[in-house]
Every structure is written in structure tokens, then in C-alpha cells.
Amino acid sequence: MRDRLVIKSPGLPLHPLSLAKIRSYNAAPYSRNPRIAETFSRMNLMEERGWGLAKMRDQLVNHGLPPPEFNFDAGYFVVTLFAQERVEGAVRIASDLLAQLDKRQRGIIDFVQKHRRINRAESIRRFKISRASATRYLNSLVELGILEKRGQGPATHYVLVGT
């Protein structure tokens, strides 16, 4: 498909890695072939410190793209990188700003990247937070210039600035 890049790697992740750990960007680094990993590391073509998943997500979001998706499919580990039409004037989240955001704020941004919008009710359901917390998180992202509030009353929703 033209709107995504799908990478399939034969074999499932090594124990104790799990899909949940990988999706949370909190997976310890494990190499299937340590010799190859060490060779690429010495050539500065890869790192083996466990920063890769989070760095990949941050770079994609920083460039206005959705975060990657991780899955298993018939004995393959599958990573999907999504394309998104660029909108002129769309906000690009600077790395230093992205680094200041907490897990929930990043989650909201990830959701908006995938679904193009979010409202308070969806924030409450998706992140299992109170109404006050959802309002606080959404307003903080508006104040940071990442989200823009649109609509009124029950139709109020939030989109990435510039989209």
C-alpha cells in the first residue's frame, strides 16, 4: 500500500520481550544474533541500548507522522510505518518539546495522529482518566501549541495545529 511501509521479520521476539512491552516503548534490548548486532553497533549503524523504539516513535511524531504499529502475524514480527499527507503549515513537534511531554500527553498526540481528532469523552475512555484530567491534558497541549480546539459544547474536539 502506498500509505504505509510494512516490515516483516521472521520469528517472534525473544523471551522476555512481549508485544505489550514493545508497544509501550519500554522493551529491554535483546539481539537475536549478538555478533551481527555488535558489528553494526561498532560501525555506528545501530545502537543496542534500548533507545531505538522510543527514538523511532519520537522522530515519526516530530515529523508529523503517526507512531509505528507493532504486531505479530503468522510467525513474523511486523512493524508498520504510516505515511500521512502533509498539510501546509502543519505543526512539527520539536524534539526538545516532545521530550518534555509525559506519557499521557504523548498518547493523546499519538491518538490524534492516527484518528485526526480527539474530544474530551474519547480522552476519558481511551486513557481511563477523569473529566478534569482530560480537560487539563487537552488544554496543556493547546497551550503548548500542539493541539487546536475546534467546535463548541458537545461538538468540541481537538486537532493538531495546522491540520
C-alpha positions as a Markdown table, in Angstrom:
| # | Residue | x | y | z |
|---|---|---|---|---|
| 1 | Met | 0.0 | 0.0 | 0.0 |
| 2 | Arg | 1.2 | 3.5 | -0.7 |
| 3 | Asp | 0.1 | 4.9 | 2.6 |
| 4 | Arg | 2.4 | 2.7 | 4.7 |
| 5 | Leu | 5.6 | 0.7 | 4.9 |
| 6 | Val | 5.2 | -2.8 | 6.3 |
| 7 | Ile | 8.4 | -4.5 | 7.6 |
| 8 | Lys | 8.1 | -8.2 | 8.4 |
| 9 | Ser | 10.8 | -10.0 | 10.3 |
| 10 | Pro | 10.7 | -13.8 | 10.6 |
| 11 | Gly | 10.4 | -15.1 | 14.1 |
| 12 | Leu | 8.8 | -13.8 | 17.2 |
| 13 | Pro | 10.6 | -11.5 | 19.8 |
| 14 | Leu | 13.0 | -13.3 | 22.2 |
| 15 | His | 11.8 | -14.0 | 25.7 |
| 16 | Pro | 11.2 | -11.9 | 27.9 |
| 17 | Leu | 10.0 | -9.4 | 25.2 |
| 18 | Ser | 6.3 | -9.2 | 24.7 |
| 19 | Leu | 4.1 | -7.3 | 22.3 |
| 20 | Ala | 2.8 | -5.2 | 25.3 |
| 21 | Lys | 6.4 | -4.2 | 26.3 |
| 22 | Ile | 7.2 | -3.3 | 22.7 |
| 23 | Arg | 4.1 | -1.3 | 22.2 |
| 24 | Ser | 4.8 | 0.6 | 25.5 |
| 25 | Tyr | 8.3 | 1.5 | 24.2 |
| 26 | Asn | 9.7 | 0.0 | 27.3 |
| 27 | Ala | 11.3 | -3.1 | 26.0 |
| 28 | Ala | 14.9 | -4.0 | 27.0 |
| 29 | Pro | 17.2 | -4.6 | 24.1 |
| 30 | Tyr | 17.7 | -8.2 | 23.1 |
| 31 | Ser | 19.7 | -9.3 | 20.0 |
| 32 | Arg | 18.8 | -12.5 | 18.1 |
| 33 | Asn | 22.3 | -12.5 | 16.7 |
| 34 | Pro | 24.7 | -10.7 | 19.1 |
| 35 | Arg | 27.6 | -10.9 | 16.7 |
| 36 | Ile | 25.8 | -9.1 | 14.0 |
| 37 | Ala | 24.4 | -6.6 | 16.5 |
| 38 | Glu | 27.9 | -5.9 | 17.9 |
| 39 | Thr | 29.3 | -5.5 | 14.4 |
| 40 | Phe | 26.6 | -3.0 | 13.3 |
| 41 | Ser | 27.0 | -1.2 | 16.7 |
| 42 | Arg | 30.7 | -0.7 | 16.2 |
| 43 | Met | 30.0 | 0.6 | 12.7 |
| 44 | Asn | 27.6 | 3.1 | 14.3 |
| 45 | Leu | 24.8 | 1.7 | 12.2 |
| 46 | Met | 22.7 | 0.7 | 15.2 |
| 47 | Glu | 22.6 | 1.2 | 18.9 |
| 48 | Glu | 21.9 | -1.6 | 21.4 |
| 49 | Arg | 20.9 | 0.5 | 24.5 |
| 50 | Gly | 17.2 | 0.2 | 24.1 |
| 51 | Trp | 16.5 | 3.7 | 22.8 |
| 52 | Gly | 15.5 | 2.6 | 19.3 |
| 53 | Leu | 11.8 | 2.1 | 19.7 |
| 54 | Ala | 11.2 | 5.4 | 21.6 |
| 55 | Lys | 13.5 | 7.3 | 19.3 |
| 56 | Met | 11.7 | 5.9 | 16.2 |
| 57 | Arg | 8.3 | 7.0 | 17.7 |
| 58 | Asp | 9.6 | 10.4 | 18.6 |
| 59 | Gln | 11.1 | 11.0 | 15.2 |
| 60 | Leu | 7.9 | 10.0 | 13.4 |
| 61 | Val | 5.7 | 12.1 | 15.6 |
| 62 | Asn | 8.2 | 15.0 | 15.3 |
| 63 | His | 7.8 | 14.9 | 11.5 |
| 64 | Gly | 4.1 | 14.9 | 11.6 |
| 65 | Leu | 3.6 | 11.2 | 11.1 |
| 66 | Pro | 1.7 | 8.6 | 13.2 |
| 67 | Pro | 3.7 | 6.4 | 15.6 |
| 68 | Pro | 4.6 | 2.9 | 14.4 |
| 69 | Glu | 2.4 | -0.1 | 14.9 |
| 70 | Phe | 3.8 | -3.4 | 16.2 |
| 71 | Asn | 2.1 | -6.8 | 15.6 |
| 72 | Phe | 2.7 | -10.5 | 15.2 |
| 73 | Asp | 1.4 | -12.3 | 12.0 |
| 74 | Ala | 1.9 | -16.0 | 11.3 |
| 75 | Gly | 5.3 | -16.2 | 12.9 |
| 76 | Tyr | 6.5 | -12.8 | 11.8 |
| 77 | Phe | 7.1 | -9.7 | 13.9 |
| 78 | Val | 5.5 | -6.8 | 11.9 |
| 79 | Val | 6.3 | -3.1 | 12.1 |
| 80 | Thr | 4.1 | -0.7 | 10.2 |
| 81 | Leu | 5.2 | 2.8 | 9.5 |
| 82 | Phe | 2.3 | 5.0 | 8.2 |
| 83 | Ala | 2.5 | 7.9 | 5.8 |
| 84 | Gln | 0.3 | 10.9 | 6.2 |
| 85 | Glu | -0.4 | 13.6 | 3.7 |
| 86 | Arg | 1.4 | 16.7 | 4.7 |
| 87 | Val | -0.7 | 19.8 | 5.3 |
| 88 | Glu | 1.0 | 23.1 | 4.5 |
| 89 | Gly | 1.7 | 24.8 | 7.8 |
| 90 | Ala | 1.2 | 21.7 | 9.9 |
| 91 | Val | 3.0 | 21.8 | 13.2 |
| 92 | Arg | 6.1 | 19.8 | 13.7 |
| 93 | Ile | 6.8 | 19.0 | 17.3 |
| 94 | Ala | 10.3 | 19.8 | 18.2 |
| 95 | Ser | 12.4 | 17.1 | 19.8 |
| 96 | Asp | 13.0 | 19.2 | 22.9 |
| 97 | Leu | 9.3 | 19.9 | 23.3 |
| 98 | Leu | 8.4 | 16.2 | 22.7 |
| 99 | Ala | 10.9 | 15.2 | 25.4 |
| 100 | Gln | 9.0 | 17.4 | 28.0 |
| 101 | Leu | 5.7 | 15.7 | 27.4 |
| 102 | Asp | 4.6 | 12.9 | 29.7 |
| 103 | Lys | 3.3 | 9.5 | 28.7 |
| 104 | Arg | -0.4 | 10.6 | 28.6 |
| 105 | Gln | 0.3 | 13.7 | 26.5 |
| 106 | Arg | 2.3 | 11.6 | 24.0 |
| 107 | Gly | -0.6 | 9.1 | 24.0 |
| 108 | Ile | -3.1 | 11.9 | 23.1 |
| 109 | Ile | -0.8 | 13.1 | 20.3 |
| 110 | Asp | -0.4 | 9.5 | 19.0 |
| 111 | Phe | -4.2 | 9.1 | 19.1 |
| 112 | Val | -4.8 | 12.4 | 17.2 |
| 113 | Gln | -2.1 | 11.4 | 14.6 |
| 114 | Lys | -4.0 | 8.1 | 13.9 |
| 115 | His | -7.6 | 9.4 | 14.1 |
| 116 | Arg | -7.1 | 13.1 | 13.2 |
| 117 | Arg | -9.1 | 14.4 | 16.2 |
| 118 | Ile | -10.0 | 13.7 | 19.8 |
| 119 | Asn | -12.6 | 15.0 | 22.2 |
| 120 | Arg | -12.8 | 15.0 | 25.9 |
| 121 | Ala | -15.1 | 12.0 | 26.2 |
| 122 | Glu | -12.7 | 10.0 | 24.0 |
| 123 | Ser | -9.8 | 11.0 | 26.1 |
| 124 | Ile | -11.6 | 9.9 | 29.3 |
| 125 | Arg | -12.4 | 6.5 | 27.7 |
| 126 | Arg | -9.1 | 5.9 | 26.0 |
| 127 | Phe | -6.8 | 6.9 | 28.8 |
| 128 | Lys | -9.1 | 6.0 | 31.8 |
| 129 | Ile | -8.8 | 9.4 | 33.3 |
| 130 | Ser | -11.3 | 11.8 | 35.0 |
| 131 | Arg | -13.1 | 14.6 | 33.2 |
| 132 | Ala | -10.9 | 17.1 | 35.0 |
| 133 | Ser | -7.7 | 15.3 | 34.0 |
| 134 | Ala | -8.8 | 15.0 | 30.3 |
| 135 | Thr | -9.6 | 18.8 | 30.3 |
| 136 | Arg | -6.2 | 19.5 | 31.9 |
| 137 | Tyr | -4.2 | 17.4 | 29.4 |
| 138 | Leu | -6.0 | 18.7 | 26.3 |
| 139 | Asn | -5.7 | 22.3 | 27.5 |
| 140 | Ser | -2.0 | 21.8 | 28.2 |
| 141 | Leu | -1.4 | 20.6 | 24.6 |
| 142 | Val | -3.4 | 23.6 | 23.3 |
| 143 | Glu | -1.2 | 26.0 | 25.4 |
| 144 | Leu | 1.9 | 24.3 | 24.1 |
| 145 | Gly | 0.7 | 25.0 | 20.5 |
| 146 | Ile | 0.4 | 21.3 | 19.6 |
| 147 | Leu | -3.4 | 20.9 | 19.5 |
| 148 | Glu | -6.1 | 23.3 | 18.4 |
| 149 | Lys | -9.6 | 23.4 | 20.0 |
| 150 | Arg | -12.4 | 23.4 | 17.5 |
| 151 | Gly | -16.2 | 23.5 | 17.8 |
| 152 | Gln | -18.4 | 24.3 | 20.8 |
| 153 | Gly | -20.2 | 22.4 | 23.5 |
| 154 | Pro | -20.7 | 18.7 | 22.8 |
| 155 | Ala | -19.1 | 19.2 | 19.4 |
| 156 | Thr | -15.8 | 20.5 | 20.9 |
| 157 | His | -12.8 | 18.5 | 19.6 |
| 158 | Tyr | -9.0 | 18.9 | 19.2 |
| 159 | Val | -6.8 | 18.5 | 16.2 |
| 160 | Leu | -3.1 | 19.0 | 15.5 |
| 161 | Val | -2.4 | 22.7 | 14.8 |
| 162 | Gly | -2.2 | 23.4 | 11.1 |
| 163 | Thr | -4.4 | 20.5 | 10.0 |
